[in-house]
Amino acid sequence: MLIGSPGAGKTSVGRRVAEALGVPFADTDQLVEAASGMSVSDIFITHGEEEFRRREAEAVAAALQEQSGVVSLGGGAVMREETRERLRGSRVVWLRVSLADAAHRVGMNTARPLLLGNVRATLSGLLDQRNPVYEDVATDIVDTSGRNVRDVTDAIVGMVRGG
């Protein structure tokens, strides 16, 4: 399981880690979109954040039961207690990222509904709120700040293969 804020690299790194380990990859945002037949942004606009979070929690629960590989969780997934409980006992890697790197990576990506408007200020608030939860849930931490996808992938693959 990969957790972290927007811009941490969960999807990019997750795909490469899965490929390197020869296991399947799943992204809970993509699972929600496939099950809903609409984008995350459209779910937020049409049904609101709470409904998205409910669907996200269902996707995480299903992924934990059905997926045998690498799963990338949406940035806010761990904010639900039920999701944190489901993650207990699993290897959970927090891809920690600095505010500067996260803001640079997400830029003005309008596909991220929580980041519309002042991206840096919104990210700062998300990091303040979520980082303690990420740290609590994580079994491993990999700092992605100033690192490329390959370096982060290699670090995670090394951790997994090394125990």
DSSP file (Angstrom, degrees, kcal/mol; ACC not computed):
  #  RESIDUE AA STRUCTURE BP1 BP2  ACC     N-H-->O    O-->H-N    N-H-->O    O-->H-N    TCO  KAPPA ALPHA  PHI   PSI    X-CA   Y-CA   Z-CA
    1    1 A M              0   0    0      0, 0.0    92,-3.2     0, 0.0     2,-0.5   0.000 360.0 360.0 360.0 132.4    0.0    0.0    0.0
    2    2 A L  E     +ab  72  93A   0     69,-2.9    71,-2.7    90,-0.2     2,-0.3  -0.956 360.0 175.9-113.0 129.9    1.3    3.4   -0.9
    3    3 A I  E     + b   0  94A   0     90,-2.6    92,-3.0    -2,-0.5     2,-0.2  -0.869  17.5 111.3-126.0 162.2    0.0    6.5    0.9
    4    4 A G        -     0   0    0     -2,-0.3    92,-0.1    90,-0.2     3,-0.1  -0.824  58.8 -64.2 153.2 170.9    0.8   10.2    0.7
    5    5 A S    >   -     0   0    0     90,-0.4     3,-1.9    -2,-0.2     5,-0.3  -0.194  67.9 -72.6 -75.0 167.8   -0.3   13.6   -0.3
    6    6 A P  T 3  S+     0   0    0      0, 0.0    -1,-0.2     0, 0.0   100,-0.2  -0.398 124.4  28.8 -55.5 137.2   -1.1   14.7   -3.8
    7    7 A G  T 3  S+     0   0    0     98,-0.1    98,-0.1    -3,-0.1    -2,-0.1   0.430  85.4 111.3  89.0  -1.0    2.2   15.1   -5.6
    8    8 A A  S <  S-     0   0    0     -3,-1.9    -3,-0.1    89,-0.1    90,-0.1   0.766  88.8-113.6 -75.8 -24.6    4.0   12.4   -3.6
    9    9 A G     >  +     0   0    0     -4,-0.3     4,-2.9    -5,-0.1     5,-0.5   0.659  63.5 148.2 103.2  19.7    4.2   10.1   -6.6
   10   10 A K  H  > S+     0   0    0     -5,-0.3     4,-2.1     1,-0.2     5,-0.1   0.895  75.3  37.8 -57.5 -46.6    1.9    7.3   -5.5
   11   11 A T  H  > S+     0   0    0      2,-0.2     4,-2.4     3,-0.2     5,-0.2   0.946 120.0  44.9 -73.4 -48.4    0.6    6.4   -8.9
   12   12 A S  H  > S+     0   0    0      1,-0.2     4,-1.5     2,-0.2    -2,-0.2   0.938 121.1  39.3 -60.7 -48.0    3.8    6.9  -10.9
   13   13 A V  H  X S+     0   0    0     -4,-2.9     4,-3.0     1,-0.2     5,-0.2   0.914 112.8  56.7 -68.8 -43.1    5.9    5.1   -8.3
   14   14 A G  H  X S+     0   0    0     -4,-2.1     4,-2.6    -5,-0.5     5,-0.2   0.906 105.8  50.0 -56.8 -44.9    3.3    2.4   -7.6
   15   15 A R  H  X S+     0   0    0     -4,-2.4     4,-2.2     1,-0.2    -1,-0.2   0.924 114.2  44.9 -59.6 -44.5    3.1    1.4  -11.3
   16   16 A R  H  X S+     0   0    0     -4,-1.5     4,-2.6    -5,-0.2    -2,-0.2   0.882 112.0  51.0 -71.2 -37.5    6.9    1.0  -11.5
   17   17 A V  H  X S+     0   0    0     -4,-3.0     4,-2.1     2,-0.2    -2,-0.2   0.940 111.5  48.6 -63.7 -45.5    7.2   -0.8   -8.2
   18   18 A A  H  X>S+     0   0    0     -4,-2.6     5,-2.5    -5,-0.2     4,-1.1   0.918 112.2  49.0 -59.2 -43.9    4.6   -3.3   -9.3
   19   19 A E  H ><5S+     0   0    0     -4,-2.2     3,-0.5    -5,-0.2    -1,-0.2   0.926 111.2  49.2 -62.0 -45.5    6.3   -3.8  -12.6
   20   20 A A  H 3<5S+     0   0    0     -4,-2.6    -1,-0.2     1,-0.2    -2,-0.2   0.840 116.5  42.4 -64.1 -33.5    9.7   -4.3  -10.9
   21   21 A L  H 3<5S-     0   0    0     -4,-2.1    -1,-0.2    -5,-0.2    -2,-0.2   0.551 109.3-122.9 -90.5  -8.3    8.2   -6.9   -8.5
   22   22 A G  T <<5 +     0   0    0     -4,-1.1    -3,-0.2    -3,-0.5    -4,-0.1   0.871  70.0 122.7  69.6  37.2    6.1   -8.6  -11.2
   23   23 A V      < -     0   0    0     -5,-2.5    -1,-0.3    -6,-0.2    -2,-0.1  -0.827  66.8 -88.4-125.2 164.7    2.8   -8.0   -9.4
   24   24 A P        -     0   0    0      0, 0.0    46,-2.3     0, 0.0     2,-0.4  -0.274  35.5-144.2 -69.4 159.6   -0.4   -6.2  -10.3
   25   25 A F  E     +c   70   0A   0     44,-0.2     2,-0.3    -7,-0.0    46,-0.2  -0.978  17.0 179.7-124.7 139.2   -1.0   -2.5   -9.6
   26   26 A A  E     -c   71   0A   0     44,-2.2    46,-2.8    -2,-0.4     2,-0.5  -0.997  14.3-157.9-137.6 144.2   -4.2   -0.8   -8.6
   27   27 A D  E  >  -c   72   0A   0     -2,-0.3     4,-2.2    44,-0.2     3,-0.4  -0.988  14.4-145.9-119.8 122.2   -5.0    2.9   -7.9
   28   28 A T  H  > S+     0   0    0     44,-2.9     4,-2.5    -2,-0.5     5,-0.2   0.828  99.5  56.8 -63.8 -30.8   -8.0    3.4   -5.7
   29   29 A D  H  > S+     0   0    0     43,-0.4     4,-2.3     2,-0.2    -1,-0.3   0.926 109.7  46.1 -62.0 -41.9   -9.0    6.6   -7.5
   30   30 A Q  H  > S+     0   0    0     -3,-0.4     4,-2.5     2,-0.2    -2,-0.2   0.863 110.6  52.9 -67.9 -35.4   -9.1    4.6  -10.7
   31   31 A L  H  X S+     0   0    0     -4,-2.2     4,-2.3     2,-0.2    -2,-0.2   0.906 109.9  48.5 -65.0 -41.0  -11.1    1.9   -9.0
   32   32 A V  H  X S+     0   0    0     -4,-2.5     4,-2.2     2,-0.2     6,-0.3   0.927 112.1  49.0 -63.3 -45.2  -13.6    4.5   -7.8
   33   33 A E  H  X>S+     0   0    0     -4,-2.3     4,-2.3     1,-0.2     5,-0.8   0.916 111.9  48.4 -61.7 -43.5  -13.8    6.0  -11.3
   34   34 A A  H  <5S+     0   0    0     -4,-2.5    -1,-0.2     1,-0.2    -2,-0.2   0.911 114.8  44.7 -64.4 -42.4  -14.4    2.6  -12.9
   35   35 A A  H  <5S+     0   0    0     -4,-2.3    -1,-0.2     1,-0.2    -2,-0.2   0.829 120.8  40.2 -69.9 -32.2  -17.1    1.6  -10.4
   36   36 A S  H  <5S-     0   0    0     -4,-2.2    -2,-0.2     2,-0.3    -1,-0.2   0.707  96.3-133.7 -91.0 -22.6  -18.8    5.0  -10.7
   37   37 A G  T  <5S+     0   0    0     -4,-2.3     2,-0.3     1,-0.3    -3,-0.2   0.734  77.5  84.3  71.6  21.1  -18.5    5.5  -14.4
   38   38 A M  S   <S-     0   0    0     -5,-0.8    -1,-0.3    -6,-0.3    -2,-0.3  -0.983  83.4 -96.1-150.2 159.3  -17.4    9.1  -13.7
   39   39 A S     >  -     0   0    0     -2,-0.3     4,-2.3     1,-0.1     5,-0.2  -0.273  35.4-111.4 -73.0 160.8  -14.2   10.9  -12.8
   40   40 A V  H  > S+     0   0    0      1,-0.2     4,-2.5     2,-0.2     5,-0.2   0.923 120.5  52.7 -55.7 -45.4  -13.1   11.8   -9.3
   41   41 A S  H  > S+     0   0    0      1,-0.2     4,-2.4     2,-0.2    -1,-0.2   0.909 108.9  48.9 -58.4 -43.2  -13.7   15.5  -10.1
   42   42 A D  H  > S+     0   0    0      2,-0.2     4,-3.0     1,-0.2     5,-0.4   0.871 109.0  52.6 -66.9 -35.9  -17.2   14.7  -11.4
   43   43 A I  H  X>S+     0   0    0     -4,-2.3     4,-2.9     2,-0.2     5,-1.2   0.934 110.5  48.6 -63.4 -44.6  -18.0   12.7   -8.3
   44   44 A F  H  X5S+     0   0    0     -4,-2.5     4,-0.9     3,-0.2    -2,-0.2   0.931 116.9  41.9 -58.9 -46.5  -16.9   15.7   -6.1
   45   45 A I  H  <5S+     0   0    0     -4,-2.4    -2,-0.2    -5,-0.2    -1,-0.2   0.919 124.4  34.7 -69.1 -44.5  -19.0   18.1   -8.2
   46   46 A T  H  <5S+     0   0    0     -4,-3.0    -3,-0.2    -5,-0.2    -2,-0.2   0.894 137.1  14.1 -80.2 -41.9  -22.1   16.0   -8.5
   47   47 A H  H  <5S-     0   0    0     -4,-2.9     4,-0.4    -5,-0.4    -3,-0.2   0.581 102.6-119.4-116.0 -14.6  -22.2   14.1   -5.2
   48   48 A G     X< -     0   0    0     -5,-1.2     4,-1.8    -4,-0.9    -1,-0.1  -0.070  33.9 -71.7  93.5 164.4  -19.8   16.0   -2.9
   49   49 A E  H  > S+     0   0    0      1,-0.2     4,-3.0     2,-0.2     5,-0.2   0.888 125.5  57.7 -64.0 -41.0  -16.6   15.0   -1.1
   50   50 A E  H  > S+     0   0    0      1,-0.2     4,-2.0     2,-0.2    -1,-0.2   0.904 107.7  47.3 -60.1 -41.3  -18.3   12.8    1.6
   51   51 A E  H  > S+     0   0    0     -4,-0.4     4,-2.3     2,-0.2    -1,-0.2   0.903 112.0  50.7 -66.4 -40.1  -19.9   10.6   -1.1
   52   52 A F  H  X S+     0   0    0     -4,-1.8     4,-2.9     1,-0.2    -2,-0.2   0.946 109.6  50.6 -60.1 -45.9  -16.5   10.3   -2.8
   53   53 A R  H  X S+     0   0    0     -4,-3.0     4,-2.4     1,-0.2    -2,-0.2   0.861 108.9  52.0 -62.3 -35.8  -14.8    9.4    0.5
   54   54 A R  H  X S+     0   0    0     -4,-2.0     4,-1.9    -5,-0.2    -1,-0.2   0.940 112.7  44.5 -63.4 -47.0  -17.5    6.7    1.0
   55   55 A R  H  X S+     0   0    0     -4,-2.3     4,-2.3     1,-0.2    -2,-0.2   0.887 112.1  53.4 -64.7 -38.4  -16.8    5.2   -2.4
   56   56 A E  H  X S+     0   0    0     -4,-2.9     4,-2.5     2,-0.2    -2,-0.2   0.917 106.4  51.9 -62.2 -44.0  -13.1    5.5   -1.8
   57   57 A A  H  X S+     0   0    0     -4,-2.4     4,-2.4     1,-0.2    -1,-0.2   0.888 109.9  50.0 -60.8 -39.5  -13.3    3.6    1.4
   58   58 A E  H  X S+     0   0    0     -4,-1.9     4,-2.5     2,-0.2    -1,-0.2   0.908 110.1  50.2 -64.0 -41.8  -15.2    0.8   -0.4
   59   59 A A  H  X S+     0   0    0     -4,-2.3     4,-2.6     2,-0.2    -2,-0.2   0.893 110.6  49.1 -65.0 -39.8  -12.5    0.8   -3.1
   60   60 A V  H  X S+     0   0    0     -4,-2.5     4,-2.5     2,-0.2    -2,-0.2   0.934 111.2  49.6 -64.2 -45.7   -9.8    0.5   -0.5
   61   61 A A  H  X S+     0   0    0     -4,-2.4     4,-1.4     1,-0.2    -2,-0.2   0.920 113.6  46.0 -59.3 -44.8  -11.6   -2.4    1.3
   62   62 A A  H  X S+     0   0    0     -4,-2.5     4,-2.9     1,-0.2     5,-0.3   0.911 111.7  51.5 -65.1 -42.3  -12.1   -4.2   -2.0
   63   63 A A  H  X S+     0   0    0     -4,-2.6     4,-2.6     1,-0.2    -2,-0.2   0.893 107.0  53.6 -62.6 -39.8   -8.5   -3.7   -3.0
   64   64 A L  H  < S+     0   0    0     -4,-2.5    -1,-0.2     1,-0.2    -2,-0.2   0.844 117.3  38.0 -63.8 -32.8   -7.2   -5.0    0.3
   65   65 A Q  H  < S+     0   0    0     -4,-1.4    -2,-0.2    -5,-0.2    -1,-0.2   0.838 128.7  29.6 -84.1 -35.2   -9.3   -8.2   -0.2
   66   66 A E  H  < S+     0   0    0     -4,-2.9     2,-0.4    -5,-0.1    -3,-0.2   0.723 100.1  81.3-103.6 -24.6   -8.8   -8.6   -4.0
   67   67 A Q     <  -     0   0    0     -4,-2.6     4,-0.1    -5,-0.3   -41,-0.0  -0.681  42.7-177.8 -93.8 136.8   -5.4   -7.2   -4.9
   68   68 A S        +     0   0    0     -2,-0.4    -1,-0.1     2,-0.1     3,-0.1   0.297  68.7  47.6-109.7   7.9   -2.2   -9.1   -4.4
   69   69 A G  S    S-     0   0    0      1,-0.2     2,-0.4   -46,-0.1   -44,-0.2  -0.004 104.4 -29.9-120.3-137.5    0.2   -6.4   -5.6
   70   70 A V  E     - c   0  25A   0    -46,-2.3   -44,-2.2   -56,-0.1     2,-0.5  -0.744  51.0-168.0 -92.5 131.7    0.8   -2.7   -5.1
   71   71 A V  E     - c   0  26A   0     -2,-0.4   -69,-2.9   -46,-0.2     2,-0.6  -0.985   8.7-154.5-124.2 126.9   -2.1   -0.5   -4.3
   72   72 A S  E     -ac   2  27A   0    -46,-2.8   -44,-2.9    -2,-0.5   -43,-0.4  -0.886  15.5-152.0 -98.9 121.9   -1.9    3.3   -4.4
   73   73 A L        -     0   0    0    -71,-2.7   -69,-0.1    -2,-0.6   -63,-0.1  -0.670  24.3-101.2 -93.1 148.0   -4.5    5.0   -2.1
   74   74 A G    >   -     0   0    0     -2,-0.3     3,-1.6     1,-0.1     4,-0.4  -0.295  40.3-105.8 -60.3 152.8   -5.9    8.4   -2.7
   75   75 A G  T 3  S+     0   0    0      1,-0.3     3,-0.3     2,-0.1   -71,-0.1   0.783 117.8  39.5 -55.8 -33.3   -4.3   11.1   -0.6
   76   76 A G  T >  S+     0   0    0      1,-0.2     3,-1.9     2,-0.1     4,-0.3   0.430  85.5  99.5 -97.6   1.0   -7.3   11.5    1.8
   77   77 A A  G X  S+     0   0    0     -3,-1.6     3,-1.4     1,-0.3     6,-0.2   0.862  78.2  56.3 -57.3 -38.9   -8.2    7.8    2.1
   78   78 A V  G 3  S+     0   0    0     -4,-0.4    -1,-0.3    -3,-0.3     6,-0.2   0.521  85.9  80.9 -75.6  -2.5   -6.4    7.4    5.4
   79   79 A M  G <  S+     0   0    0     -3,-1.9     2,-0.5     4,-0.1    -1,-0.3   0.653  76.8  83.7 -77.2 -13.1   -8.4   10.1    7.0
   80   80 A R  S X> S-     0   0    0     -3,-1.4     4,-2.1    -4,-0.3     3,-0.5  -0.795  77.0-142.7 -90.6 128.9  -11.3    7.7    7.5
   81   81 A E  H 3> S+     0   0    0     -2,-0.5     4,-2.6     1,-0.2     5,-0.2   0.878  99.9  57.7 -57.1 -40.8  -10.9    5.6   10.6
   82   82 A E  H 3> S+     0   0    0      1,-0.2     4,-1.9     2,-0.2    -1,-0.2   0.869 107.6  47.9 -61.2 -35.7  -12.4    2.5    8.9
   83   83 A T  H <> S+     0   0    0     -3,-0.5     4,-1.8    -6,-0.2    -1,-0.2   0.917 109.7  51.6 -71.2 -42.6   -9.6    2.7    6.3
   84   84 A R  H  X S+     0   0    0     -4,-2.1     4,-0.9     1,-0.2    -2,-0.2   0.915 110.7  49.4 -59.2 -41.7   -6.9    3.1    8.9
   85   85 A E  H >< S+     0   0    0     -4,-2.6     3,-0.7     1,-0.2    -1,-0.2   0.907 108.9  51.9 -63.7 -41.7   -8.2    0.0   10.7
   86   86 A R  H 3< S+     0   0    0     -4,-1.9    -1,-0.2     1,-0.2    -2,-0.2   0.821 106.6  55.0 -64.3 -30.3   -8.3   -2.0    7.5
   87   87 A L  H >< S+     0   0    0     -4,-1.8     3,-2.4    -5,-0.1    -1,-0.2   0.717  80.0 111.1 -77.2 -20.4   -4.7   -1.0    6.8
   88   88 A R  T << S+     0   0    0     -4,-0.9     3,-0.1    -3,-0.7    49,-0.0  -0.310  82.1  23.8 -57.8 132.6   -3.4   -2.3   10.1
   89   89 A G  T 3  S+     0   0    0      1,-0.4     2,-0.3     3,-0.0    -1,-0.3   0.300 104.2 102.9  92.8  -9.0   -1.3   -5.4    9.6
   90   90 A S  S <  S-     0   0    0     -3,-2.4     2,-0.6     1,-0.0    -1,-0.4  -0.716  83.5-103.2-101.3 155.6   -0.4   -4.5    6.0
   91   91 A R        -     0   0    0     -2,-0.3     2,-0.5    -3,-0.1    47,-0.1  -0.705  43.8-174.4 -75.6 121.9    2.8   -3.0    4.7
   92   92 A V        -     0   0    0     -2,-0.6    47,-2.9    45,-0.1    48,-2.0  -0.972   9.3-161.6-125.7 116.3    2.0    0.7    4.2
   93   93 A V  E     -bd   2 140A   0    -92,-3.2   -90,-2.6    -2,-0.5     2,-0.7  -0.872   7.9-150.2-102.8 119.4    4.7    2.9    2.6
   94   94 A W  E     -bd   3 141A   0     46,-2.9    48,-2.7    -2,-0.6     2,-1.3  -0.795   3.8-152.1 -88.0 118.1    4.3    6.6    3.2
   95   95 A L  E     - d   0 142A   0    -92,-3.0   -90,-0.4    -2,-0.7     2,-0.2  -0.764  21.7-159.6 -87.9  93.6    5.7    8.6    0.2
   96   96 A R  E     - d   0 143A   0     46,-1.5    48,-3.6    -2,-1.3    49,-0.6  -0.527  13.2-179.5 -79.0 141.4    6.5   11.7    2.2
   97   97 A V        -     0   0    0     -2,-0.2   -89,-0.1    46,-0.2   -92,-0.1  -0.996  26.1-116.2-143.2 145.3    7.0   14.9    0.1
   98   98 A S     >  -     0   0    0     -2,-0.3     4,-2.7     1,-0.1     5,-0.2  -0.371  30.6-113.9 -74.6 159.4    7.8   18.5    0.9
   99   99 A L  H  > S+     0   0    0      1,-0.2     4,-2.8     2,-0.2     5,-0.3   0.919 116.4  52.6 -58.5 -45.0    5.3   21.3    0.3
  100  100 A A  H  > S+     0   0    0      1,-0.2     4,-2.1     2,-0.2    -1,-0.2   0.925 112.7  42.9 -60.8 -46.3    7.6   22.8   -2.4
  101  101 A D  H  > S+     0   0    0      2,-0.2     4,-2.5     1,-0.2    -1,-0.2   0.914 114.5  50.2 -67.6 -42.0    8.0   19.5   -4.3
  102  102 A A  H  X S+     0   0    0     -4,-2.7     4,-2.4     1,-0.2     5,-0.3   0.935 112.0  47.7 -61.3 -46.2    4.3   18.6   -4.0
  103  103 A A  H  X S+     0   0    0     -4,-2.8     4,-2.1    -5,-0.2    -1,-0.2   0.901 113.0  48.8 -62.5 -41.2    3.2   22.1   -5.2
  104  104 A H  H  < S+     0   0    0     -4,-2.1    -1,-0.2    -5,-0.3    -2,-0.2   0.913 113.0  47.7 -63.8 -42.7    5.6   21.9   -8.1
  105  105 A R  H  < S+     0   0    0     -4,-2.5    -2,-0.2     1,-0.2    -1,-0.2   0.879 118.0  38.1 -70.3 -39.0    4.5   18.4   -9.1
  106  106 A V  H >< S+     0   0    0     -4,-2.4     3,-2.0    -5,-0.2    -1,-0.2   0.798  82.2 164.6 -85.2 -27.0    0.7   19.0   -9.0
  107  107 A G  T 3< S-     0   0    0     -4,-2.1    -1,-0.2    -5,-0.3    -2,-0.1  -0.201  72.6 -25.8  51.5-129.8    0.9   22.5  -10.5
  108  108 A M  T 3  S+     0   0    0     -4,-0.1     2,-0.7    11,-0.0    -1,-0.3  -0.207  82.7 163.1-108.7  40.3   -2.5   23.6  -11.6
  109  109 A N    X   -     0   0    0     -3,-2.0     3,-1.4     1,-0.2     6,-0.2  -0.469  21.9-166.9 -65.8 106.9   -3.9   20.1  -12.2
  110  110 A T  T 3  S+     0   0    0     -2,-0.7    -1,-0.2     1,-0.3     6,-0.1   0.532  78.2  78.3 -76.6  -4.7   -7.6   20.6  -12.4
  111  111 A A  T 3  S+     0   0    0      1,-0.2    -1,-0.3     4,-0.1   -70,-0.2   0.508  81.0  76.1 -78.0  -2.8   -8.2   16.9  -12.1
  112  112 A R    X   -     0   0    0     -3,-1.4     3,-1.9     1,-0.2     4,-0.2  -0.837  66.7-171.4-109.3  93.5   -7.5   17.3   -8.4
  113  113 A P  G >  S+     0   0    0      0, 0.0     3,-1.0     0, 0.0    -1,-0.2   0.779  80.6  56.7 -61.9 -29.6  -10.7   18.9   -7.0
  114  114 A L  G 3  S+     0   0    0      1,-0.2    -2,-0.0   -65,-0.0   -65,-0.0   0.647 104.9  54.9 -75.3 -11.8   -9.3   19.6   -3.5
  115  115 A L  G <  S+     0   0    0     -3,-1.9    -1,-0.2    -6,-0.2     7,-0.1   0.295  73.7 125.1-106.2  10.5   -6.5   21.6   -5.0
  116  116 A L    <   +     0   0    0     -3,-1.0     2,-0.5    -4,-0.2    -6,-0.0  -0.437  69.3  16.0 -68.7 144.4   -8.4   24.1   -7.1
  117  117 A G  S    S+     0   0    0     -2,-0.1     2,-1.4    -9,-0.0     3,-0.1  -0.826 128.7  17.1  98.1-133.0   -7.6   27.7   -6.2
  118  118 A N     >  -     0   0    0     -2,-0.5     4,-2.6     1,-0.2     5,-0.2  -0.629  69.9-173.4 -80.3  93.6   -4.5   28.5   -4.3
  119  119 A V  H  > S+     0   0    0     -2,-1.4     4,-2.9     1,-0.2     5,-0.2   0.908  78.8  48.4 -58.0 -48.5   -2.6   25.2   -4.7
  120  120 A R  H  > S+     0   0    0      1,-0.2     4,-2.3     2,-0.2    -1,-0.2   0.917 114.2  45.0 -63.2 -44.2    0.2   25.9   -2.4
  121  121 A A  H  > S+     0   0    0      2,-0.2     4,-2.1     1,-0.2    -1,-0.2   0.912 115.0  48.2 -66.2 -42.1   -2.0   27.1    0.5
  122  122 A T  H  X S+     0   0    0     -4,-2.6     4,-2.4     1,-0.2    -2,-0.2   0.926 112.6  48.4 -64.4 -44.7   -4.4   24.2    0.1
  123  123 A L  H  X S+     0   0    0     -4,-2.9     4,-3.0    -5,-0.2     5,-0.2   0.896 108.2  55.2 -61.4 -40.6   -1.5   21.7   -0.1
  124  124 A S  H  X S+     0   0    0     -4,-2.3     4,-2.4    -5,-0.2    -1,-0.2   0.926 109.8  46.1 -58.8 -45.7    0.0   23.3    3.0
  125  125 A G  H  X S+     0   0    0     -4,-2.1     4,-2.1     2,-0.2    -1,-0.2   0.901 112.7  50.1 -63.9 -41.8   -3.2   22.8    4.9
  126  126 A L  H  X S+     0   0    0     -4,-2.4     4,-3.3     2,-0.2     5,-0.3   0.920 111.2  48.6 -62.8 -43.8   -3.6   19.2    3.7
  127  127 A L  H  X S+     0   0    0     -4,-3.0     4,-2.4     1,-0.2    -2,-0.2   0.923 110.8  50.5 -63.3 -43.8    0.0   18.3    4.7
  128  128 A D  H  < S+     0   0    0     -4,-2.4    -1,-0.2    -5,-0.2    -2,-0.2   0.908 118.6  38.8 -58.9 -42.2   -0.5   19.8    8.2
  129  129 A Q  H  < S+     0   0    0     -4,-2.1     4,-0.4    -5,-0.2    -2,-0.2   0.900 125.3  33.9 -76.0 -42.8   -3.7   17.8    8.6
  130  130 A R  H >X S+     0   0    0     -4,-3.3     4,-2.8    -5,-0.2     3,-0.7   0.799  96.2  77.3 -91.4 -30.7   -2.7   14.6    7.0
  131  131 A N  H 3X S+     0   0    0     -4,-2.4     4,-2.7    -5,-0.3     5,-0.2   0.877  95.5  50.5 -53.7 -43.5    1.1   14.1    7.7
  132  132 A P  H 3> S+     0   0    0      0, 0.0     4,-1.8     0, 0.0    -1,-0.3   0.876 113.3  47.3 -61.9 -33.5    0.5   13.0   11.3
  133  133 A V  H <> S+     0   0    0     -3,-0.7     4,-2.2    -4,-0.4     5,-0.2   0.916 110.9  50.6 -72.4 -43.5   -2.0   10.4   10.1
  134  134 A Y  H  X S+     0   0    0     -4,-2.8     4,-2.4     1,-0.2    -1,-0.2   0.940 111.4  49.3 -56.4 -46.4    0.3    9.2    7.4
  135  135 A E  H  < S+     0   0    0     -4,-2.7    -1,-0.2    -5,-0.2    -2,-0.2   0.887 110.5  50.2 -61.7 -39.8    3.0    8.8    9.9
  136  136 A D  H  < S+     0   0    0     -4,-1.8    -1,-0.2    -5,-0.2    -2,-0.2   0.875 116.5  40.2 -66.2 -38.3    0.8    6.9   12.3
  137  137 A V  H  < S+     0   0    0     -4,-2.2    -2,-0.2    -5,-0.1    -1,-0.2   0.794  95.5  99.3 -82.0 -30.2   -0.4    4.4    9.6
  138  138 A A     <  -     0   0    0     -4,-2.4   -45,-0.2    -5,-0.2     3,-0.1  -0.263  44.5-174.3 -67.5 140.1    2.9    3.9    7.8
  139  139 A T  S    S+     0   0    0    -47,-2.9     2,-0.3     1,-0.3   -46,-0.2   0.618  83.4  22.0 -96.1 -22.3    5.1    0.9    8.4
  140  140 A D  E     -d   93   0A   0    -48,-2.0   -46,-2.9     2,-0.0     2,-0.4  -0.980  69.5-151.7-142.3 151.2    7.8    2.5    6.2
  141  141 A I  E     -d   94   0A   0     -2,-0.3     2,-0.5   -48,-0.2   -46,-0.2  -0.993   9.4-177.4-128.6 130.8    8.6    6.0    5.0
  142  142 A V  E     -d   95   0A   0    -48,-2.7   -46,-1.5    -2,-0.4     2,-0.5  -0.986  21.7-140.2-125.5 120.4   10.3    7.0    1.8
  143  143 A D  E     -d   96   0A   0     -2,-0.5   -46,-0.2   -48,-0.2   -48,-0.1  -0.688  17.3-176.4 -81.1 124.8   11.0   10.7    1.3
  144  144 A T    >   +     0   0    0    -48,-3.6     3,-2.0    -2,-0.5   -47,-0.2   0.490  39.9 123.9 -98.5  -5.2   10.3   11.6   -2.4
  145  145 A S  T 3  S-     0   0    0    -49,-0.6     3,-0.1     1,-0.3    -2,-0.1  -0.347  87.0  -0.3 -62.3 129.3   11.4   15.2   -2.1
  146  146 A G  T 3  S+     0   0    0      1,-0.2     2,-0.3    -2,-0.1    -1,-0.3   0.603 111.4 112.1  70.4  11.2   14.1   16.1   -4.6
  147  147 A R    <   -     0   0    0     -3,-2.0    -1,-0.2     3,-0.0     2,-0.1  -0.879  62.5-128.0-118.4 148.5   14.1   12.5   -5.9
  148  148 A N     >  -     0   0    0     -2,-0.3     4,-2.1    -3,-0.1     5,-0.2  -0.440  33.1-101.5 -88.7 169.3   13.0   11.1   -9.3
  149  149 A V  H  > S+     0   0    0      1,-0.2     4,-2.8     2,-0.2     5,-0.2   0.870 120.1  54.9 -58.1 -40.6   10.6    8.3   -9.8
  150  150 A R  H  > S+     0   0    0      2,-0.2     4,-2.8     1,-0.2    -1,-0.2   0.921 107.9  48.1 -62.3 -44.7   13.3    5.8  -10.5
  151  151 A D  H  > S+     0   0    0      2,-0.2     4,-2.0     1,-0.2    -1,-0.2   0.915 114.5  45.8 -62.6 -43.2   15.2    6.5   -7.2
  152  152 A V  H  X S+     0   0    0     -4,-2.1     4,-2.2     2,-0.2    -2,-0.2   0.915 112.8  50.7 -66.8 -42.5   12.0    6.2   -5.2
  153  153 A T  H  X S+     0   0    0     -4,-2.8     4,-2.9    -5,-0.2     5,-0.2   0.939 110.2  49.6 -58.9 -48.1   11.0    3.0   -7.0
  154  154 A D  H  X S+     0   0    0     -4,-2.8     4,-2.3     1,-0.2    -1,-0.2   0.879 109.2  52.7 -60.0 -38.9   14.4    1.5   -6.3
  155  155 A A  H  X S+     0   0    0     -4,-2.0     4,-1.8     2,-0.2    -1,-0.2   0.917 112.9  43.5 -64.5 -43.2   14.2    2.4   -2.6
  156  156 A I  H  X S+     0   0    0     -4,-2.2     4,-2.7     2,-0.2     5,-0.2   0.922 113.0  50.4 -70.6 -43.4   10.8    0.7   -2.2
  157  157 A V  H  X S+     0   0    0     -4,-2.9     4,-2.7     1,-0.2     5,-0.3   0.910 110.4  51.6 -59.9 -41.1   11.8   -2.3   -4.2
  158  158 A G  H  X S+     0   0    0     -4,-2.3     4,-1.9    -5,-0.2    -1,-0.2   0.890 110.3  48.6 -61.8 -40.2   14.9   -2.7   -2.1
  159  159 A M  H  X S+     0   0    0     -4,-1.8     4,-0.8     2,-0.2    -2,-0.2   0.928 113.4  46.9 -64.2 -45.5   12.8   -2.4    1.1
  160  160 A V  H >< S+     0   0    0     -4,-2.7     3,-0.5     3,-0.2    -2,-0.2   0.923 117.1  41.6 -65.6 -45.1   10.4   -5.0   -0.1
  161  161 A R  H 3< S+     0   0    0     -4,-2.7    -1,-0.2     1,-0.2    -2,-0.2   0.805 113.9  53.8 -72.1 -28.7   13.0   -7.5   -1.3
  162  162 A G  H 3<        0   0    0     -4,-1.9    -1,-0.2    -5,-0.3    -2,-0.2   0.579 360.0 360.0 -83.1  -9.0   15.1   -6.9    1.8
  163  163 A G    <<        0   0    0     -4,-0.8    -3,-0.2    -3,-0.5    -2,-0.1   0.380 360.0 360.0 119.4 360.0   12.3   -7.6    4.2
